[in-house]
Amino acid sequence: MYEQIKEYIRKAVFEGEVKNNDMLPSVRALSAQLNISAITVKRAYSDLEHEGIIYTSSGKGTFVKAPDKNLLIQQFREKKLCEFSEYVSSLLNEGYSKEELIMAIENISEKT
């Protein structure tokens, strides 16, 4: 669930739905709104803060720290390539050959 929260906030920042210095809901408010544990929201906020997407000001709240869009795009691409790599590894472990996977990619790229 915390991954979904992170993705939602990342997307909102990237698409301009939330802007630099916009205040986010408090951990308690968001956990109550989503009916999930405050620990889950706290972890999502902590990860986003570590990534430089949000920041917390003691006694004031949590705010958007809109990073460079190029950085967001790079992070998104790295995440997708990591997911792709994991999926390819699982296919190779299931017995698909490297050549079959390359052919599948070539077929897909010809259609797009």
Buried (B, 14 or more C-beta within 10 A) or exposed (E): EBEEBBEEBBEBBBEEEBEEEBEBBBBEEBBEEBEBEBEBBBBBBBBBBEBBBBBBEEEEBBBBBBBEEEEBEEBBEEEEEEEEEEEBEEBEEEEEEEEEBEEEEEEEEEEE
